[in-house]
Amino acid sequence: GAQQSVTVANPVSGASPDLLPHFQLEPEDVYIVKNKAVSLACRATPATQIYFKCNGEWVHQGDHVMQHSTDRGTGLPVMEVHIEVTRQQVEKIFGLEEYWCQCVAWSSSGTTKSQKAFVRIAYLRKNFEQEPTAREVSIEQGIVLPCRPPEGIPPAEVEWLRNEELVDPALDANVYVTPEHSLVLRQARLADTANYTCVAKNIVARRRSASAAITVYVNGGWSTWTQWSGCSTSCGRGWQKRSRTCTNPTPLNGGAFCEGQNVQKTACTTLCPVDGAWSEWSKWSVCGAECTHWRSRECSEPAPRNGGQDCHGPELDTRNCTSELCSHAASGAEDVALYVGLVAVAVCLVLLLLVGVLVYCRKKGGLDADVADSSILTAGFQPVSIKPSKADNPSLLTIQPDLSTTTMTYQGSLCPRQDGPAKLQLPNGHLLSPLGAGRHTLHHSSPAAEGADFVARLSTQSYFRSLPRGTNNMAYGTFNFLGGRLMIPNTGISLLIPPDAIPRGKIYEVYLTLHKQEEVRLPLAGCQTLLSPIVSCGPPGVLLTRPAILAMGHCVEASAENWSIRLKKQSCEGTWEDVLQLGAEPCTELYYCQLEAQACYIFTEQLGRFALVGESLSMAASKRLKLVLFAPAACPSLEYNIRVYCLSDTQDTLKEVIQLEKQLGGQLIGAPRVLHFKDSYHNLRLSIHDMPSSLWKSKLLASYQEIPFYHIWSGLQPFLHCTFTLERLSPSTCELACKIWVWQVEGDGQSFTVNFNIAKDTRFSDWLVPDSEVGAPALVGPSAFKIPFLIRQKIISSLDPPGTRGADWRMLAQKLNLDSHLSFFASKPSPTAMILNLWEARHFPNGNLSQLAAAVAEVGKQDSALFAVSEAEC
């Protein structure tokens, strides 16, 4: 109806004069579908009048449908009003602004306005802005089908049909629908060959795009050659052949058939067999002591060859004879045998006597009473011999107590006391000077268990079933309150057990294990990827009073805008749980993680199985791949293979590949390269170029090879590689010069210039075994730490209490570039101990103690009452 002004009537009798009206029902946004009018309603109490205003003008009073009632709870009057809005009313102001309506209610106390309700005309255009197109793709290749739906109000929802059946990403992990409505098939399968249709719908209509036919084809590949057949002739010149079939795999859906021959023939010559014949008999020998003589002959005229028959008959002929020698020997033969037997018995008795004397002396020399008692007292800890510092070393942090004997006694307090505000009662002394009065004894000795005994004890535990067999990727040791360190050589994986982490009086057997991905099932969802090795430390359930630090490598280029990184831990039931999200406030004090460029350091008070998992937040997220080339050290045939490995950039995967290649007889070609692999759904391509065509040819049928994106991105397949099979045209060719390109489709790449002698024996380079990894996998007590135990205690007691002008542990963290972790350090009973533990984990065994001493001294200079350190003492 026409819009006119509204006259306000007198208040309804009985309305409360003290209340403003409030709305029990307000108008809501609606869409006009085709030409159907829509209804708006509102309800208010207490209300004397209630009317609609649309686009700033009052709706005609006659267009309102009023209802009056009374609220049963309060007894106040309730008014409800309805109006209808037509398509013509909305189109009348189309292009100026959006059409809106608002309800206004009156009471004796004033007026109240409702929220605005917008009335829009719903529509859906017919033509898609972008439709999917037909494609032919190779198996395991990624597919992206774009779809931009028609313009509409409200915006259209999109769904995909495969052969007229709904595609549900929740039921198929290989399918993903992007926010832009594109359908992504992560790895094309034969079952994905179908017609795909994009469907857009809203409340007005449902539109279908043109169907796009996706054909997943498989290129044929040759099987391996059969063995050469036997020569066609048994004597003389003939031929032999071998064959192969195009079944590895068989071409499907229009895939290319194999190129080349399926049968090869070669000439052969079979030597004719020659039967053997006897030579003449030799002369008879002299008559011997046994009263016989003999003669011989050989099967050599001719000798049998090429499968010919051997000679028949004996080659040695004997017969009796008589002579003077024969009669004398017969009478004394029994006496000679008797004498020989007596001499043999005497020699055996002498040898047994000598062995008994040596065993007795060795046992007596090893049963020293003092040593035996010391072994009992020290409870299985390895004796440590610390080298004294050089006289010209200015850093007093390197002055270590002499722990070279099994038991040592020191003057001073092993645990510093907090008696007053002063941190040290040494106004004229150095921070690292000898301790005061008091006597304490430190014990340590060698581990009591060998590897086999340790694994045998583990096998009785329930958790042993999930550990790898063998000790190649395992370290273990026995520890007490002095702590220690476990390391798996050449992997960058270590476990630091700080002093006092194990309660005094307790002795723990601790292990550290690196798992292969095929041994542990780590479920990954969506775009998640494994960024680190899977590492176990245990036994689980062990009680620690201080956090241990687990160090391991990772392959992520970390940034908060590109990655969401989580620390996962496997529970006792076998499920993986998120225990920490890096970059967020920790929800528990049991775990903390320091992430650095190449490694992460995990503080944990509960031992168990850990892994670092990331989820990309954008396509700019990238992982580091290490590209390594290997080739056979020897080439007896014309074929030569170059293997290009694409590994996660961690030391443990490189170690495994090196061990594998040593078994295969491979040699390393050049130093590894690093490639940044992005989350862009694009595969990794590899190709070979610049080979001298007169000497070599490639047997690769295609121009490049590909490794599917998700095989690499998941991180669960550790040894991905491509093999380039080459053929030299002459057996005398020993030099190979070529270039291998590795790149991600639509991304940057790396090239390898290959130039080496295939006949030369090349050994693995020294850089494959870093100096920092050489040493014992288990270190117990003071030998596991750079900072001497007593000096460490002195630093802790000095810097834990708050200092003047901030001269305490906070300043030390700042000097060591650890000030981003102050909240974590502050949550622990001894923040200084946490800082020193992290320093030990990051810098063992090549840490610079002089730099740490300088940082501690610089903190001390900020508090002149605490430290009076001369230049000579520094």
VOZA-80511 format. One record per residue (C-alpha): residue in one letter; x, y, z. Coordinates in steps of 0.001 Angstrom, whole numbers, plus 524288, in hexadecimal, padded with zeros to 5 digits. Layout:
BEGIN
aXYZ
...
END
This chain:
BEGIN
g800008000080000
a803C680E557FF8C
q80CCE812FE80A51
q8076181DEA812DF
s80A35823F882005
v804B981D1F82BEC
t7FD0D82403836AB
v800A281FEB8446E
a7F45E81C6184C4C
n7F25481DA885AEC
p7F8D38138686372
v7F1008074586625
s7EB7C8072B873DB
g7F24C7FDCF87D0B
a7FFC47FF9387728
s80AA4801AB880D7
p80F0280FDC8806A
d81CD280C3D884BD
l820D78028D87A2C
l826228049586C84
p8216C7FA5B862D3
h82A787EF3985F8F
f829647E620853FD
q826297D7CD8559F
l826F47D5F7846D7
e82EB87DE4B83D48
p82E427DE3282E61
e838D87D621827AA
d83F927D6A781A5E
v837C87CFF880F9E
y839337CD058012F
i82E8B7CEE07F6F6
v82E247C2E37EE4D
k8288F7C5BE7E0E8
n81C327CE287E2EA
k817B87C9127F007
a815B47D39E7FA4E
v81C6F7D1BA80769
s817257D45481508
l81DD77DBCC82001
a819517DAF882E18
c81CB47E09883B46
r817337DFCE8490D
a819867E8DD854C3
t814FC7EA9E862EF
p810657F35586936
a80C1F7FA6885CF6
t8013C8040385A15
q804728052484BAE
i80D667FE0284252
y8102D8012783404
f819FF7FE258292B
k822D580816822A3
c82928803ED815A9
n8348180B5680FCE
g831EF816BB8190B
e823558182D815EF
w817CB8135E81DE1
v80FEC808428180C
h8018C80BA481616
q7F9858084E821FD
g7F03880036819CC
d7FB2F7F72F81567
h7FDA37F2AA8236F
v7F7247E68B8290D
m7F6317E8A6837DA
q7F44C7DEC8842C1
h7F2437E27285112
s7F49C7D94285C8B
t7F93F7D93586A95
d805D47D33F86FCF
r801F07C85587919
g80DC47C9F588192
t80DB07D8AA8839E
g7FFE87DC9787FE3
l805257E70D876D4
p7FEE37E9CB8699F
v805547E37485DBD
m803EA7E86784FC9
e807E07E0C6843A1
v807CB7E654835DE
h809E47E07782834
i80C457E6E381B13
e80ECB7E19580D7E
v8195B7E6788044F
t8180E7E42D7F5AF
r822477E3147EB0A
q81D627EFE77E502
q81FF07F74E7F1A6
v82DEB7F24D7F220
e8309C7F4BC7E3A3
k82B7E8028B7E4FE
i837E0806947EC3A
f841067FCD97E596
g84E6E802AD7E316
l84D1580D5E7ED53
e84ED58056E7F9A8
e84A907F8B77FFAB
y83C487F7C4803A6
w83A687F6EA81258
c82F807F73E81C4E
q82F947FA3F82AE0
c825317F8E683563
v822578042183F15
a81AA1801C884BAF
w814F580BE985510
s8117080BAB8638A
s80E7F8166686D29
s81D06816DF87067
g821E7818D686268
t8255181185855ED
t82E28806068524C
k8332D80254844D9
s835AA7F47484038
q841277EFDB83801
k840DC7F26A82972
a83C587E744820BC
f8415A7E79F812C1
v838B77E2C1807C1
r840467DDF07FBE6
i83BF17D81C7EEEE
a841E27CA917EDAE
y847457C6147E099
l851527BCF47DA88
r857357BFB07CD19
k8576B7B4CA7C30E
n865687B54F7BE46
f871027B0AC7C65D
e87C4F7BA2A7C746
q885997AE977C563
e882837A0617C256
p88AF8794287C39E
t8916778F0C7B741
a894897814F7B2A3
r8A24C77C477B553
e8AAD4770627B36D
v8B48276E1E7BE6E
s8BE6D763D87C21A
i8BBBF75B197CDB0
e8BFCB760D57DAF1
q8C06076E7D7D521
g8B9037794C7DC36
i8ACAE77EF27D5E8
v8A64078C367D85A
l898AC78E6E7D27D
p8950079CF07D382
c886EB7A1867D592
r882047AF727D779
p873337AF1C7D960
p869AE7B8FE7D366
e867247C5CB7DA5B
g85BBB7C5197E3C3
i8551C7C9FE7F024
p856A17C3427F96F
p863DE7BE327F48B
a862DC7B0BD7EEAA
e867A77A49A7F5A0
v86FD679B447ED6C
e8704F78C7D7ED1B
w876E5783057E3C7
l87166777167DCEA
r8795D76B997D7E3
n8714E764247CDF0
e8653076A7E7D3FA
e868DE765F77E1B7
l86C3376FC17EC59
v87AB9771257EF75
d87CB0771917FE41
p88A7C77592802BA
a8876A7705481049
l886987628880AB4
d8921A7635E8014A
a89F107689180675
n8A40E769E47F87D
v89A18774AF7F5AD
y89AAE782C67FA44
v8920378E827F702
t898D779BAB7F7E9
p892587A8067FD59
e891757ACB07EF19
h888FE7A0957EC2B
s893707998E7E407
l893B678ABB7E50F
v8A149785337E7EB
l8A4DC776E77E5E8
r8B1A0775497ED34
q8B5EF7691D7E5B7
a8AE9E764A47D9AF
r8A9F9756877DA72
l8A41074DFE7CFEC
a8972574EAF7D74C
d8975875D857D598
t894CD75C1E7C703
a88723762027C60B
n87EC676DB27C20E
y87F5B778BE7CC11
t874AD7830B7CD5E
c874AD78F5B7D5A0
v86736792647DB94
a863C479FEB7E104
k857337A2267E8AA
n8503E7ABF47F158
i8421A7AE2A7F56D
v83E6D7B2887E7A9
a843FE7A8487DE90
r84DDC79D6F7DC2E
r857AC79EB07D0F9
r860697942B7CB08
s86D1C796907C3E7
a8710B78F447B7BE
s876AD781F47BB53
a8856D780627BAA0
a88A92772FC7B6E1
i896C376F217BE9C
t89E7E763D57B8F2
v8A94175DE37C162
y8B2B8756AA7B8B1
v8BE2074DBF7BB76
n8CA0374DC57B29F
g8CF7D740737AFE2
g8DC6B73C287B566
w8E571731037B1DA
s8E72B725847BAC7
t8F4EC721037BDAE
w8FBB2718EF7B326
t8FAB870A4E7B439
q907187024A7B547
w90E0E6FF7F7A872
s909766F2DB7A26A
g912F36E7E579FF5
c91AC46E81F7936D
s913086E23C78828
t91E096D8BE784A9
s925226CF3878D5D
c931936D02878562
g935D06DB9577D1D
r92FBA6E8E877A00
g921706EBF477D34
w919026F66F7838A
q912206F93179074
k90763702C97943D
r9009C7096179F95
s8F383710757A078
r8EBAE71A1E7A889
t8DD6F71E3F7A918
c8D68772B607AA45
t8D011727A17B71C
n8D74A72F9B7C153
p8CD61735C67C130
t8C433732357B617
p8BF9A73E727AEB6
l8B1A4742497B217
n8A7D274C9D7ADB4
g8AFD7750DF7A1F6
g8BCEF750F27A8D4
a8C8F1750017A047
f8CDC37429979C6B
c8DBD373F2279F72
e8E5DE743B2795A8
g8F0C973AC47912E
q8F27D72C6278E3C
n8EC1772198795E7
v8F5937172F790FB
q90459717A078FF8
k90CD770DA6788CA
t91B6B70BBC78953
a924F77027278307
c92B146F7B978B1D
t9353D6ED2978903
t934CB6E05179028
l941B96D93979106
c941166CB1578CFD
p943676C142797FC
v950766B9F879852
d9513F6ACD979F5F
g95CF36AA4D7A7E8
a9674C69FB07A57F
w971BE6999C7AE44
s9802069C6E7ACF8
e98A5E691857ADBF
w98CD868AF87BB00
s99874690227C28B
k9A385687317C6E6
w9A1B367EF17D328
s9A619685787DFBD
v9B06467FEF7E8FC
c9AB52675257F1D7
g9A72067C177FE83
a9A66E678B280CF4
e998D86730580B32
c99E47669498013F
t996E366F9B7F5EB
h99A5E678397EA6B
w991B6680217E12E
r99093686E27D3FF
s9873C691A87CF1E
r98174697BE7C2DB
e979E66A44F7BFBA
c96DAE6A74A7B7EA
s974D56B14E7AF92
e9765A6AC1D7A1C3
p96D666B34D79F86
a9676B6B8837AC0E
p958756B8EF7ABEA
r952CA6C6597A8CE
n9465D6CD107A46B
g93E246C2C07AAFD
g945806B7087A5A9
q945D66AA317AD1C
d9504F6A7877B72B
c9597469BE57B5FD
h9548C68EE37BB1B
g95CE76863F7C3A5
p966B9688127CED7
e97184692387CE6A
l979E768B047D883
d97E8467CD77D7EC
t98515675CA7E382
r98AB9668177E573
n992B56608C7EF84
c9A16465FC67EEE7
t9AD0665ACA7F6F0
s9BA1D6614E7FA16
e9C4006632780525
l9BD2C66FC980989
c9B03E668D780A55
s9B55165E49813E9
h9BBB3667FD81DAD
a9B0306714D81E0B
a9A6A466681820E1
s9ADD56621582D2E
g9AE3F66FEC8337F
a9A13C675ED82F42
e99A346732483C1E
d9A5276795C8447D
v9A4E66861F83CAB
a996126878083E76
l997596859A84D44
y9A1AC6904F84EB5
v999EE69A1F846BB
g98DC56982484F56
l9955269A5A85C15
v99B236A7408571E
a98D986AC608530A
v987BC6A99F8609E
a992F46B0C88676A
v9915C6BCF085EF0
c982AD6BDA6861F2
l984FA6BCE5870B4
v98ED86C81F87048
l9858B6D0DF86897
l97A426CE758722A
l982FB6D1F687DB5
l987276DEEA87777
v978F56E2D28749C
g974E16E01E882AF
v97FE76E88C88843
l97C6A6F41187F60
v96DEB6F39B882FB
y971016F31F89189
c97A446FECE890CB
r9708F7070A8892B
k9656170463892B8
k96DF47077089E60
g972997143C8985E
g96489718B889588
l95EF5716308A32D
d964527220D8AA41
a95C51724328B695
d95C14733048B5C7
v9574D733008A7C3
a94C7E7295A8AAC8
d947AB731738B630
s947FF73DD98ADEE
s93FC8737638A362
i93566734058AD71
l934FD741D38B2F5
t93437748AC8A5ED
a92845741028A14C
g92BDC73F6B89322
f930C274CF588F2E
q93BE874EB7885B1
p948977544788B37
v94C1E7611D884CD
s959A776696882A3
i9595B7754E880B8
k9656F77B7D87AD4
p96A757870F882CB
s969D17948B87CAC
k975B279A4887648
a97D287A3EA87E89
d97B457AEE7874DB
n96C7E7AD64873BA
p966767B9D887930
s958C77B45A87AF6
l956367AEE088874
l94A437A7AF8837E
t953A479D6A87E4C
i9596779ADF88BD9
q9532278DCD88F24
p954537859889B7E
d95CFE779AE89A47
l9536376E7F89888
s95D1D76508892B5
t95C6075BA589E44
t9509D753AF8A213
t94D7A75B4F8AE76
m95149769688B15F
t94F3D772618BD15
y94D15781168BBEF
q94CD478C658C58B
g94040794378C47F
s931AF792FB8C2E4
l92CCC78B758B72A
c91F727921D8B807
p920DA7A0F28BAA2
r919267A6AF8C5E8
q9103E7B2818C4F4
d912C17B88B8D23A
g911347C6F58CF1D
p90FCD7D1288C46D
a91E2F7D07C8C0D0
k920E57C63D8B648
l92F387C3E18B98A
q9365C7C6B98C60F
l943217C90C8BEA6
p9446B7D7DF8BD16
n9525D7D7008B7DE
g951857C9DA8B105
h94E807C5068A372
l9417A7BF2389FB9
l948387B26489C57
s951547B1968A822
p952157A52D8B09D
l946977A23B8B97F
g9467C7A3D58C836
a9468B79A2A8D356
g93F1578D748D358
r9417677FAB8CE5A
h93A1D778A08C3AF
t93D8376C7A8BBF0
l93A8676A048AD9D
h93A0075C188A83F
h93A087573F89A54
s93E1A74AB689371
s93CF27436E8869D
p92FC673E788813F
a92C9F730F488630
a9250B72C4487A73
e929837295086CB1
g9207172BA886120
a91B5871DBF86080
d9182B71D8286F0A
f9114472A9E86E25
v908C172654862A9
a9060C7196B86985
r900CA720C687553
l8F8A9729A986C92
s8F26A71DF1865FD
t8EB5A71A9A872A9
q8E402727A687268
s8D71E729C486B4A
y8DBB57360786449
f8E73572EB785E17
r8DE447297085379
s8DDD3736D984CFA
l8EC9C738F784D51
p8F57573559841CA
r8FD60728FC842C9
g90C0E72A9084384
t9144A73589848E6
n9188373C9983C71
n90F557482383F01
m90ECF7470484DC3
a916CB74C95858F5
y9155A7489E86720
g91BD674AC28742D
t91A5574A56882E1
f918CD75766889F3
n9176275D0A897A7
f9159C76ADD89D08
l921F376FAF89606
g91ABB76E3A8890A
g920EC76BBF87BD6
r91E8C76B3986D4C
l91A5D76162862DB
m91DA47637785476
i91ABD75BDC84815
p926E075E7D83FBA
n925937659B832B9
t9170A7689A834A7
g916FB7754E83C90
i90E5D76E84846AB
s9120276F3A8550B
l90BCE76EF98628A
l9115F7777E86D66
i90E277734187B57
p9123B77EEF883B1
p917A977DB489180
d90D4177B3689BEA
a903377773489188
i903C77697689759
p9007B7692C8A5EE
r90C03766708AEC1
g90D097583A8B265
k906A5753FF8A58E
i90D7F74D6789A1A
y906C874CE388CCC
e909FB745498808D
v9062D74EAC87588
y905A874C52866D8
l904AF7552685AD8
t8FF9174F9084E02
l8FDF27548A84015
h8F26774E388390C
k8F10374BBA82AA6
q8E43A750D5824FB
e8DFD87433C82123
e8E11A73EBA82F4B
v8D7CF748BA83553
r8CAAD74CC482FB9
l8C90D75B7583122
p8BBBB75F9C82BB9
l8BBD176C938245D
a8AF9D7742082072
g8AD9977E31815C1
c8B9E2785F2812A7
q8C175780F381E72
t8CF7577C8481C48
l8D9EF775FF8247E
l8E4E377FBA82717
s8EE14777CC82FBE
p8F235769DC83291
i8E9C9761BE83BB8
v8F191760038483D
s8EEFD758248549E
c8F56E75A10861C6
g8F1F37524B86DAD
p8EE2774A3087491
p8E0C5750DA8751A
g8DBAD7547D8827F
v8E9217578688824
l8E8DD762578926A
l8F0F476E8788F34
t8F1E877A2C89853
r8F7D8782F788DBE
p8F4B47835987F1D
a8FD6F77B4987659
i900CC781398690D
l8FE987794685CAD
a905C177ED9850CB
m902A477AF7842C5
g9031F780DD8353E
h8F7ED785F582CEA
c8F5E378A2981ED3
v8EC577959681FFD
e8EE867A3AB81BE3
a8E6BB7A87A82794
s8DE8F7B4E782759
a8D2487B80082F16
e8CAA77BC9582325
n8CD867B04981B2C
w8CDE37A52F8250E
s8C67E79FA383096
i8D03E7969983753
r8CCA778D008420B
l8D444783C884AAA
k8CDB37767384AE9
k8CF7876BCA8551A
q8CA7975DEC85492
s8C24A759E18603A
c8C2EC74CCA8671E
e8B6F87487C85F44
g8BE4774B0285280
t8B7037574C84E27
w8BE6A763A584A5C
e8BAC876FFA851CC
d8BE5C77E5785031
v8C5B07822785C90
l8CADA78F608581C
q8C8427995584D5B
l8D47D7A0FD84A56
g8D2D47AFB584B17
a8C6DD7AEDD853F7
e8C6607AF9B862BA
p8C9297A1DA867FB
c8BD4B79B7E86E33
t8C5DF7932987702
e8D2F0794BA87DE0
l8D708786D687A56
y8DBBF78A5686C9B
y8E28679597865C5
c8E96279691858A8
q8F44979F87853F4
l8F3E779F918450B
e9003B7A3C683DF0
a904107A41382F9D
q908A6795E582E97
a904C678F7B83B7D
c8FAA978FC68465F
y8FCF978DF5854E8
i8F1AA787E385C74
f8F0DC789B386B33
t8E91577E69870DA
e8E6C57790D87E63
q8E06576CC4878CB
l8E81E763B886FE7
g8E13D75DB18644C
r8E01375DDE8557B
f8E07376B3384EC4
a8DF57770F78411C
l8DE2677EA283B6E
v8D28B7804783227
g8CF1C78C6582A45
e8C3367911A822E4
s8C51B79B2081828
l8BCED7A779818F7
s8C0367AC6480B58
m8C68E7A7D47FECB
a8D2A57AF9980287
a8D5B97A57180D06
s8E1BB79D7B8096A
k8E9BE791EC80E22
r8F84178FCB80C23
l8FBE87845580393
k909B277F05802BE
l90D1777A5B7F50C
v917C476FF47F4A3
l91D7F768D57E8D0
f9233A75B187E916
a928A8752427DE86
p92F1A744C27DE5F
a93D6F744947E20B
a9400F73A747D765
c939D17388C7CA06
p93BEE72AE07C463
s9316572C7D7B9EB
l92DC5736DB7B00E
e9224F73BAE7B84A
y924B0745A97C30C
n91AB674AC57CCDA
i91A84757F47D3CD
r911627589C7DF99
v90C39765E37E425
y906AF765837F201
c8FD0E76FDC7F6C8
l8FDF076F67805AA
s8F8DA77771810E9
d903FF7805181515
t907627794B821C1
q913C7771FC8255C
d90CD17653382884
t907457634381AC1
l914827663A814AD
k91AD975C2781D9C
e910FC751AF81986
v9131E7544C80B07
i921D2753C180C9B
q920C97468981374
l917AE741AE808BF
e920C27462B7FDD8
k92C8473FEA80459
q92549732EF803AF
l921FE7355B7F556
g93007738E47F219
g92CB8747067EED3
q935B6752CE7EF1D
l93215760DE7F208
i9325776A937E6BB
g93511778287EBF5
a92FC277EE57F819
p9211677EE77FB17
r918BF78A907F730
v90D28790927FE69
l90042793187F74B
h8F4B779A897FD37
f8E885792967F9F0
k8DBF579AA27FAA6
d8CE0C796947FDE4
s8C924799837F02D
y8C3D078C237EC20
h8CE5778B8D7E186
n8D6A877F817DF6D
l8E57D77ED77DF92
r8EBC277CF27D234
l8F93A777BB7CEF7
s90023777AE7C1DE
i90DC77750D7BC60
h914C677D8A7B24F
d921A37809A7AB8A
m926A17729E7AA0D
p930987708079F25
s9284E7695D79513
s9342F762F378F0D
l9374275BDE79BC1
w92A7975A6C7A347
k91BF3759897A0FF
s91081759F97AA7C
k9072574E8C7AB02
l8FC5B757047B0F3
l8F0E87574E7A773
a8EADF764067AC7B
s8F1C77712B7AD4E
y8F099771727BC2B
q8EC827698D7C7FC
e8E30276DEB7D29A
i8E13776B237E11C
p8D30A76DDF7E52A
f8D0FA7797F7EE2E
y8CA60772127F93D
h8D4C2767777F986
i8DE5B772267FD5B
w8D5A177B288054E
s8D0C9770F780EFC
g8DEBE76E0381366
l8DB0575FC7815E8
q8E2D275A1680A78
p8F11075C4880E4C
f8F9017577D8029E
l8F22275D107F698
h8FAFC75CE07EAB3
c8FB7375C567DBEB
t904ED754217D400
f90AEE758B67C737
t90F7774CFF7BF41
l91A5D7505F7B5C4
e92168748077ABC2
r92F5974A1F7A774
l931D27472B79940
s93F447414579BB2
p9446C739147A726
s950A2741907A72B
t948F674DE07AAD9
c94BDC751517B90B
e9491F75FFA7B9A5
l93B4E765357BB94
a937B5773A47BAC9
c92982777FA7BB5D
k9200F780F07C299
i9143477CD47CA91
w9092D786987CCE8
v8FFDD785617D873
w8F48B78EF47D9AE
q8E699790327DE81
v8DCD2793157D3C7
e8DAAB7A1F37D32B
g8E56F7A3CB7DD3A
d8F4087A57D7DEF9
g8FD6479A2F7DCEA
q90B247950C7DEEB
s914E678FD97D511
f91FC0785EA7D75B
t92BAC7860C7CEA4
v93054777E87CE27
n93E787759B7C9F4
f945BF769B07CEDA
n94D0A75D3D7CB44
i9449E7510E7CCA3
a95088748467CD62
k9563274F5B7D91D
d9536374A787E6D7
t94DA77563D7EDF5
r94C03755AB7FCA2
f9416775C7080477
s9453976A5F807FE
d9498B76DDC815A5
w93E99777D781743
l934C876CBB8183D
v9396F76A528263A
p9395E7776982D77
d943B477905837DB
s9396977C56841F6
e9335176EE584073
v93F90766E084289
g9402D760E28500D
a93943757FB85988
p92A6A7574B8582A
a928E7757BE86706
l92FD97612C87040
v92D4D7607587ED6
g92F9576AAE88933
p938E877656887A2
s93E7C7719387AA5
a931357745F87454
f93200782F387736
k93AFC78E1187345
i93878795DB87FC6
p93EC878FBD88BF2
f934AB78B28895CB
l93912793598A170
i93AAC79FBC89954
r92D2A79D7A8937C
q9274B79CF38A138
k92E317A9868A4B7
i928DC7B0B2898B6
i91B237ABE689BB7
s91B707B0688A9D2
s920BB7BD9B8A56B
l917367C0C989A72
d90A577BA9189EB9
p906AE7C5058A8F8
p902A97D2668A372
g90E647DB828A228
t910267EA1F8A269
r90E3F7F09C89518
g909D57E38888FA0
a9171C7DCFF89190
d911947CF3889283
w90D547C3F0889E5
r9050F7CCF488144
m911137D47587CF3
l918657C7BF87A87
a90D357C32F871B2
q90E287D00A86A51
k91CD67CEAE8687B
l91AD47C0DE8630C
n90F987C54285A09
l9059B7BD57861AD
d8FD4B7C8AB866AA
s8F1757C41585EA9
h8EFD87B8C286837
l8EFCE7C06D87502
s8E1F67BC41878B0
f8E5AA7ADE087794
f8F2417AF9A87F5C
a8EAEA7B734889DF
s8E1177AC1088B99
k8EBE47A2DF8904D
p8F1BA7A24E89E1C
s8FF2E7A5B9898AD
p8FEC07AE3D88C50
t90DA17AEBD88BAD
a90E5679FDD88B5F
m904F579FAC87FB4
i90D8E7A9848786C
l91A037A1C187B1F
n91355794FC8774B
l90F0D79AD386A40
w91CD07A00D86811
e9224C7925C86A96
a9188F78C318611F
r91BC1796018564E
h92A8879682857B0
f92F5F788F285BB5
p93A357850C85924
n93FC5790D4851CA
g93A0D79BDA859E4
n942927A7A685CCE
l943A67A87686B9A
s94B277B53786A81
q93F597BBF086476
l936707B6A186F29
a9401D7BB2F8797C
a9405D7C8A787352
a931727C95C87393
v9310D7C55B881FF
a93BB17CF258855C
e934827D9F287E05
v928497D73F885F2
g930807D7AD89249
k936227E50C88F07
q928767EAD388FB9
d9285E7E82A89E78
s934CC7ED678A47F
a930E37E8DB8B218
l92FD17DB078AD35
f93B787D99B8A406
a948CC7DF8F8A5E1
v94F8D7D9B789A32
s95CC57DE8F8959F
e961377DE2A8878D
a96B5D7D40188B40
e960E67CB2A89123
c9584E7CC498851C
END
